[in-house]
């Protein structure tokens, strides 16, 4: 973990999406934060130690999804797949599908594995899974303010964790989508899906993957008022996602964020994700607070 002294900073942005506004002064106390997202290998040790069963390994309750296809009310999770060509960007179902058997150690479905991805961020973790791991580790999930303070790395007000340029030196400084989402991935960063933690340079606080690679759960609630500002969501819900379910803020963007669709691999960017949802591009990291 990395120790951060805390302090005040300008949180949010006026230049991009409505849900990031207004810019306001925020303050956080001293805390420690994981240097990188929790990896598959770390999560595997948690599961081995506790016999924990993740949300994606349990069948969705029919009463929670009254309009869902009964064939989809089986254990599984949401998996991204590129489209064959350009499509409209209004309906996320063109590239997200609920895959029975997809879970943290089988990220693309039953025939996939994480045998060679122990150092990649764990995905297909719902909010309660992230909380369970954090509790086992003697840690907690960060608040949105803590997460954003850490992501900025001392560059108060900067667009990206690395500064203002989208591609400093002509190269991606993180794992985000280069090309036309959701069909053309030029892979200028070298990765089609997740990348090993620490592949890209750390920010000013020595933290890796604070923007791009995977979205990260925070402990902060997403309000109904905020949801009304959320005009171009990057994430997806469960089978026939029900409306008005409890959400938490996720931060940091992912390998699926593309400037033509979702320019959210930035410290100020934020989304509200339903707590009973797991996907192939959401993970988490943990914190320990001085007064814990």
C-alpha positions in Angstrom: 0.0 0.0 0.0 1.0 3.6 -0.4 0.6 6.1 2.5 -1.1 9.4 1.6 -1.1 12.4 4.0 -4.5 13.6 2.7 -5.5 17.2 2.3 -7.8 19.3 0.2 -8.2 19.3 -3.6 -10.5 20.4 -6.4 -12.9 17.4 -7.0 -14.8 17.0 -10.2 -14.7 18.7 -13.6 -16.7 21.2 -15.5 -15.4 20.2 -18.9 -16.8 16.8 -19.6 -19.9 15.0 -18.4 -22.8 16.5 -16.3 -22.4 14.0 -13.4 -18.9 15.3 -12.7 -20.1 18.8 -11.9 -19.6 21.1 -10.1 -16.0 21.4 -9.2 -15.9 21.6 -5.4 -13.3 21.7 -2.7 -13.0 18.3 -1.0 -10.8 17.2 1.9 -9.6 13.7 2.9 -7.6 12.6 6.0 -4.5 10.4 6.0 -5.0 7.0 4.6 -3.2 4.1 2.9 -4.3 2.8 -0.5 -3.4 -0.3 -2.5 -0.7 0.4 -5.1 -2.7 -1.4 -7.8 -6.2 -3.0 -8.2 -6.7 -6.3 -6.4 -5.5 -9.0 -8.7 -6.8 -12.4 -9.6 -4.1 -14.0 -7.6 -4.9 -12.0 -4.5 -8.6 -12.7 -4.8 -7.9 -16.4 -5.3 -6.1 -16.5 -1.9 -9.2 -14.9 -0.3 -11.5 -17.5 -1.9 -9.2 -20.4 -0.9 -9.0 -19.1 2.7 -12.7 -18.4 3.2 -14.5 -20.6 0.6 -16.3 -17.4 -0.5 -18.9 -17.7 -3.3 -19.1 -14.6 -5.4 -22.3 -13.0 -6.6 -21.8 -14.2 -10.1 -21.6 -17.8 -8.9 -25.2 -17.6 -7.5 -28.4 -17.7 -9.5 -30.2 -14.3 -9.7 -33.4 -14.3 -7.7 -36.4 -14.4 -10.1 -38.4 -11.8 -7.9 -35.6 -9.3 -8.5 -35.8 -9.6 -12.2 -39.5 -10.1 -13.1 -39.0 -9.3 -16.8 -35.8 -11.5 -17.3 -35.6 -14.4 -19.7 -35.8 -17.5 -17.3 -32.9 -19.1 -19.2 -30.7 -16.3 -17.9 -31.6 -16.7 -14.3 -28.6 -18.9 -13.7 -25.2 -18.0 -12.3 -23.2 -15.8 -14.7 -22.0 -12.3 -15.3 -21.9 -9.6 -18.0 -19.2 -10.0 -20.7 -18.1 -7.6 -23.3 -17.7 -8.7 -26.9 -16.7 -6.5 -29.9 -19.3 -6.0 -32.6 -18.6 -7.1 -36.1 -18.8 -3.5 -37.4 -20.1 0.0 -36.5 -23.3 0.1 -34.5 -25.4 2.7 -32.8 -24.1 3.6 -29.4 -27.5 4.0 -27.7 -28.1 0.4 -26.7 -25.3 -1.3 -24.7 -26.9 -4.7 -25.4 -25.1 -4.6 -28.8 -21.8 -5.4 -27.0 -22.8 -6.6 -23.5 -24.3 -10.1 -22.9 -25.1 -12.1 -19.8 -22.9 -15.2 -20.1 -23.9 -18.2 -17.9 -20.8 -19.5 -16.1 -18.8 -16.3 -16.4 -17.2 -15.4 -13.1 -13.9 -14.1 -11.5 -11.8 -17.1 -12.5 -13.6 -17.7 -15.9 -13.9 -14.2 -17.1 -15.1 -14.9 -20.7 -17.3 -17.9 -19.7 -17.0 -21.6 -18.7 -14.3 -22.3 -21.3 -12.0 -19.5 -20.2 -9.6 -19.3 -17.3 -7.3 -17.0 -15.4 -4.3 -19.4 -15.4 -2.1 -16.8 -17.1 -3.8 -13.8 -15.6 -2.9 -14.0 -11.9 -1.4 -10.5 -12.1 -4.4 -9.0 -13.9 -7.1 -7.1 -11.9 -9.9 -9.4 -10.7 -13.2 -8.7 -12.5 -16.8 -10.0 -12.2 -16.9 -8.8 -8.6 -20.1 -7.2 -7.4 -20.1 -4.6 -4.7 -20.6 -7.2 -1.9 -17.7 -9.3 -3.2 -15.4 -6.3 -3.0 -16.6 -5.5 0.5 -16.1 -9.1 1.6 -12.5 -9.2 0.3 -11.8 -5.8 2.0 -13.1 -7.1 5.3 -11.1 -10.2 5.1 -7.9 -8.2 4.4 -8.6 -5.8 7.3 -9.2 -3.0 4.9 -12.1 -1.0 3.4 -13.3 0.3 0.1 -12.3 3.9 -0.6 -14.8 6.8 -0.6 -15.1 8.6 -4.0 -13.2 11.5 -2.6 -10.3 9.3 -1.3 -10.2 7.5 -4.6 -10.1 10.7 -6.7 -7.5 12.4 -4.4 -5.3 9.3 -4.9 -5.8 9.1 -8.6 -4.8 12.7 -9.2 -1.4 12.0 -7.8 -0.8 15.6 -6.8 -1.9 17.0 -10.2 -4.8 19.0 -8.9 -7.2 19.8 -11.7 -5.4 17.9 -14.4 -7.5 16.0 -17.0 -5.7 12.7 -16.7 -3.6 11.0 -14.0 -0.5 11.7 -16.1 -1.3 15.4 -17.1 -3.2 17.0 -20.0 -2.1 15.1 -23.1 -4.2 12.2 -24.2 -1.2 10.4 -25.6 2.0 11.8 -24.1 4.9 11.1 -26.4 2.4 9.6 -28.9 1.8 6.5 -26.8 -1.1 5.5 -24.5 -0.2 6.0 -20.8 -2.9 3.5 -19.7 -5.1 0.7 -20.8 -8.0 2.4 -22.7 -9.7 1.8 -26.0 -7.9 3.2 -29.1 -10.0 3.1 -32.2 -13.8 3.2 -32.9 -15.8 1.6 -30.0 -17.2 -1.0 -30.0 -15.9 -2.7 -33.1 -12.4 -1.4 -33.9 -9.7 -1.8 -31.2 -6.3 -0.7 -32.6 -4.6 -2.0 -29.4 -2.0 0.8 -29.4 -1.6 0.1 -25.7 -0.9 -3.6 -26.4 -4.0 -5.1 -24.7 -7.4 -6.1 -25.9 -8.9 -6.7 -22.5 -7.3 -6.2 -19.0 -3.6 -5.8 -18.6 -1.2 -6.9 -15.8 -1.2 -4.4 -12.9 1.7 -2.1 -13.1 2.1 -2.4 -16.9 1.9 1.4 -17.2 3.8 4.0 -15.3 2.6 5.0 -11.8 1.1 8.4 -11.1 2.7 11.0 -8.9 1.8 9.1 -5.7 3.3 5.8 -7.0 -0.1 4.3 -7.8 -0.8 2.1 -10.9 -3.9 1.8 -13.1 -5.8 4.6 -11.4 -7.3 5.3 -14.8 -8.0 2.6 -17.4 -7.7 -1.1 -17.1 -10.8 -1.6 -14.9 -13.4 0.5 -13.2 -13.2 0.4 -9.4 -15.9 0.2 -6.8 -16.0 2.9 -4.1 -18.0 3.0 -0.9 -19.9 6.2 -2.0 -23.6 6.0 -2.9 -24.9 7.2 -6.2 -28.1 9.3 -5.7 -31.2 9.4 -7.8 -30.4 13.1 -8.6 -27.0 12.1 -9.9 -28.6 9.3 -12.0 -30.6 12.0 -13.8 -27.4 13.6 -15.0 -26.0 10.3 -16.3 -26.7 10.6 -20.0 -24.1 8.3 -21.5 -23.5 5.3 -19.2 -20.4 3.2 -19.9 -21.4 0.3 -17.8 -24.2 -2.3 -17.9 -26.6 -3.9 -15.5 -27.8 -7.5 -14.9 -30.2 -9.5 -16.9 -32.9 -7.1 -18.1 -31.5 -4.6 -15.7 -34.3 -3.3 -13.3 -34.6 0.4 -12.8 -33.9 2.4 -9.6 -31.8 -0.2 -7.9 -29.2 0.8 -5.3 -26.0 2.0 -6.9 -22.5 2.9 -5.8 -20.0 5.1 -7.5 -17.3 3.5 -9.7 -14.3 5.4 -10.7 -11.4 5.3 -13.2 -12.7 4.0 -16.4 -11.6 0.8 -18.0 -10.0 -0.8 -21.1 -13.4 -0.2 -22.8 -13.3 3.5 -22.4 -12.9 5.2 -25.8 -12.9 8.9 -26.6 -15.6 8.4 -29.3 -18.0 6.9 -26.6 -16.8 7.2 -23.0 -13.9 9.5 -22.2 -13.9 8.4 -18.6 -10.4 7.2 -17.9 -9.9 10.4 -15.9 -9.8 11.1 -12.1 -13.0 13.2 -12.2 -15.0 10.7 -14.2 -17.7 8.7 -12.3 -20.5 6.3 -12.9 -23.3 4.8 -10.8 -23.2 1.0 -10.9 -25.9 -1.2 -9.5 -24.6 -3.1 -6.5 -26.1 -6.4 -7.7 -24.1 -6.3 -11.0 -20.8 -7.9 -12.0 -19.0 -7.3 -15.3 -15.8 -8.1 -17.1 -14.5 -4.6 -16.6 -15.1 -3.7 -13.0 -12.7 -4.4 -10.1 -11.6 -2.6 -7.0 -8.8 -1.6 -4.6 -8.8 -1.1 -0.9 -7.7 1.5 1.7 -6.8 1.7 5.4 -7.6 4.9 7.2 -5.5 6.4 10.0 -8.3 6.1 12.5 -9.2 2.4 11.6 
